[in-house]
Structure formats: C-alpha cells, structure tokens
Amino acid sequence: MAKTASPLPPAAKRIGKIVKALEHAYPDATCSLNYATPLELLVATILSAQCTDALVNTVTPALFRRYRTPANYAEAPVEELERAVARVNFYRNKAKSIKQACRTIVERFRGKLPNRMEDLVTLHGVARKTANVVLGNAFGISSGIVVDTHVMRLSQRLGLSAHTDRDKIEQDLIRLVPQSQWTKFGHQMIQHGRSICTAASPKCRECPIGAGLCPAYRDELSDPPTARASQR
C-alpha cells in the first residue's frame, strides 16, 4: 500500500530544481542513435519510431555505408530500401518515408538537408519530434523539446503538463525550461524514463528528483521510519 505526496508548488516554481536534479543524475545524457551526419540522424530517427534505438543502431551501419547522400536514397528502388531496413518495425512505411523525404531534399533543397523547423516538417515522415532531434543534435539548434513516450509520461507525472497531445506537452515544457537546456533536458528525461521512472514500475525510492518535487512520488508505507526519513 502506498501514499501520495502532499500537493506541491506550481511547475514554474519547481522546474529549476527538477532541471538541476536531472543534470546531476544524467550529466552525459545524449542522443542514443548512432550517426555521423545530419542526414544519417534524420534516417535513423525515422527508423526509430515505435522501435528501440538499440535495434536501429544494428541496422544503420550497413545502411549508411551503402547510401551516403539524399540522392542515393531517392534513386534507390523502394524494395531495396525495404530489404535494407527489414528488421525494424513498420519497415515498409519507413522505407517509403525515407525515399520520399530524400527526394524532396534533392528536388526542393538542392540535395542539402535543411536546418529550419518549417522546412524539415515538410519532409515525408518528419514531424516536430523528428525535426527537434535533428536540429538539436546534428545542428545544435534549440528549436524545441523532443517529446517521446518517456517525456510524455514524465511530464504528466511531474505535473509539468496535463495534456496528452505531444505538441501541447512540448509547448508546456518550452514555457518552463530555459531554451539553452531544451535539447539536453529531452535526453535527460528520456534516460530517466528508461532507467528509473518506468511506465509499469517507477523506482521512486531511487529517484533523483524525489518527493519534494514530484507529485506522483510514492513512498512505501512498509518502509521503516528511518528509511522514510532518510529520503526527505
């Protein structure tokens, strides 16, 4: 049996300490997709939808050796691309998205991957999440915060957003988090969601954020008093 923490101050008054806690816990958090160029990151991110980054990283080395430019992908038969990425989920749709996105890069952007949000989201298979990954990591441009399933879950548990829509959650987060920290904050939230604040069994007693900042924090009633006191 568990108890719920007392109501906490508004998110705007807690966010500074939350950001500091995540920075202390995950100072080296970064993109877990392997890539060497902005194009490679775009392709890897498209492949990572509803698929683990670890699996994508086993597929992309051979893919990147074979296809080096947007024209390479645009000119390749879609069946060939499908075979190259067949181990990832929804590989047929993703192969088509990669081919069509690269065709647009060739035709509209002279073969160069654009570095503006408004241009990236015109590419097939690219929404704000993918564009934020590419801009923040490949170009060093803080255009927004990546909102994946981990960031969605943590944003709601931490009381940073009451929304379930990715774009609305992102807007809530960018109003709270300093822009200079948008990219890293996303990586840290993802790492925290994978390692501690998991979907089924969050490890609240191991959480670096803790009861004083998280309204969803749970403290086991069966803990010895000394153990509970040590967490405060």
Secondary structure, 3 states (H helix, E strand, C coil): CEEECCCCCCHHHHHHHHHHHHHHHCCCCCCCCCCCCHHHHHHHHHHCCCCCHHHHHHHHHHHHHHCCCHHHHHHCCHHHHHHHCCCCCCHHHHHHHHHHHHHHHHHHCCCCCCCCHHHHCCCCCCCHHHHHHHHHHHCCCCCCCCCCHHHHHHHHHCCCCCCCCHHHHHHHHHHHCCHHHHHHHHHHHHHHHHHCCCCCCCCHHHCCCCCCCCCCCEEECCCCHHHHHHCC
